Amino acid sequence: CPMEKVPQDKIASPRQPSFWRSPWILMMAAMALLIALSFLVGRSDRLRLSPEDEAQLLALARQQLEASVAGMGEITVSPDALGSELLQPRAAFVTIYVHDEMRGCMIDRFEPHESLYQNVLRNTILAARADDRFASITEAELEDTYIEVSVIDRLRKAEFSSPEELLIRITPFEEGVILRLGSEIATFLPLS
């Protein structure tokens, strides 16, 4: 009897993608960087949550998703019960998948402005209900849903004179890029 795949929530972490994805993403980013002001997201010395903090953060995100789908607001959390890293000011993307297809991805701000756990709760609600690209997550979809949290580390402005120069300065699979052109913003997160 084949085993059934069970969706599993996770904290995004770098991995090596299949060989064809990396050059394609880097080439697309390089072309866009010719016309955009960019910022680098993350570094190899970025925040690393303990397994306990990861589990706690993902459990909160799951509880928040279930509450949001049920039409409730933000869940109540006692900060005293949380690990210290979850209380630090951070920003995070929350991405929700149903049957391995993205169904919502949100970040409210790139700059840290509230504790990590609060930001994940807020962005879980936004990803489940406010991502205009997708229909809201439904109760029937919950058992096939998993959540990925990508914690944003410090941002630094990238000074470069060519796409090649910028690509040399980026650590593949560890740094993302925020592209800005006027009021438009695009983000390339490290692959996870």
N, C-alpha and C positions, 0 to 999 in steps of 0.2 A: 504494500500500500504506500504510494508516494506521500511524502510529508507535505503538508500545506504550508505555504509561506505566510508567516505572520508579520504584519507591518511592525516595525520597531522604531520608536522615536529615537533621535540621536542629536548629539552636539556635533556640528560640522568639524571635520578634521581633515588635514591635507592627505591626499592619496594620489597615486599616479593613475591618470586616466588612460584609456586606450590611446595608442600612438597617434591616431588621426585627429583627435579632439584638441590636443595641446597646440599644435601649429596653427590650426584653424582659429582658435580663440585668440592666440597671440597675434596672428595676422590681422584679424578684425579689429582688435584693440589698437594695434599700431596705426591702421588706416584712420580710425576715429580720432586718435590722439593728434593727428596732423592739424585738426581744426578745433581742438578742445583744450581747455584748461583742465589739468588732471591733478588728482590727489591720490596718493598711495594709501591703501588700507591695510593695516596689519604689518607685522614684522616677524622674523623667525623667533624673536624673544617675546612673542605675544603672550597674553594671558592664557594660562592653562588651568582649567578647573580640575579639581580633584574628582575622582569617580563618584564620591558621595554628593558633591555639589552638582555635578552633571545630572545624576539621578534625581536629585531634589528639584532642580530647575525644569527638567523634562516632565516630572510628575505635576508640577505647578502648571506648566503649559498645557498638559493633557486635561487637567481639571478645568482650566480656563476655557479650553476649546469646548468641552462638554457643557459647561455653564452657558457659553455664548450660543451654542446651537439650541439650547433649551430656552433661549430668550432672556437669560439673566444677565446682569451686568458683571463688573469685575469681581472676582472672588475675594474673600477676606483672607489675609495671610498674616500670621504673627511673625514679625521680623526676628523676634527672639529665638525662633525655632530654626532659623536659616544659617547656613555657613557664611563666614565673613566675606568671602568673595562675591556672594550674591547680593550683598548690601552695598557694594562699591558702585559708584557712578559709572555706568557703561551704556552703550547702545548695542542693539542686536537686531538682526533680521530674523524673522520667523517665517519659515516656509512650510506650507501644509501640502501634503501629497495624498491623493486618493487613488488606489490601484496604481501606484508608481507614477502617476501623472500629477504635475504641479497644479494645485487648485487655489493657491493664494500665497503671496509673498509680500511682506511689508516691513518697513522700518519707518518710524515717525520722524526721527532726526539722526544724522550721522554722528553728531556730537553728543557725548554723555550728558544727560540732564536729569537723570533719576537713577535709582538703584537698578542693578541688572534685573533682579526678579520683577520689579514693577514694569520695566521696559518690555520684558518678555510677555508679561500679562497683557499689556496694552497692545503690543504688536500681534499677539495671538488673536485678539478680538478683531483687529484690523484685517489680518490675513484671512480670517474665517468669514468676515462679513463685508469688508469694504474694498477688496481688490476688484476694481471695475472690469478686469479682464475675465473674471470667472463668476459663475453663480455661487451664492453662499453655500457653505457646507451644510448638509442636512443630517438629521439624526440617523437616517438609514445608512449614511456613508461612514459613520463614526468607526465602526469596527474595521474598516478597510483604510483608515486614515493613519498617517504617521506625520510627525512633526520634526523639523530640523531647525536648530537654533544656531546662527552664525554670529558670534560675539565680535563686535568691531573694536579693534584696538586703536591706539592713537593714529591720527591722520597726519601725514606730512606732505607738504607741497613738493611736487616733482619738477625740478628744473631740468630741461633737456632741449636739445636743438634739433633732434631727429627722432623718428620712431625707433631706430636701431639703438640709439643712445639710451632711450628710456627702457627698452627691453633688456639691455645689459644691467640696468639698475634694479629690475624687478626680480624677486626670487620666485620662480615658478611654483605654483601650488601652495604658496604661503602668503602671498600678497595679492590683494585685489586692487582695482582701479576705479575711481569715481571720475566720470567724464562730465564736464560742464560746458555747455555752449549756450550762452544767453541764460534763459530761465530753464532750459531743459537739462536734465540730469540722467545719466545712465550709469549703472554699476556693474562691474564684472567682479564677482566674488571669487576667491580661490576655489578651485574644484574640491569637492569633498566626496 
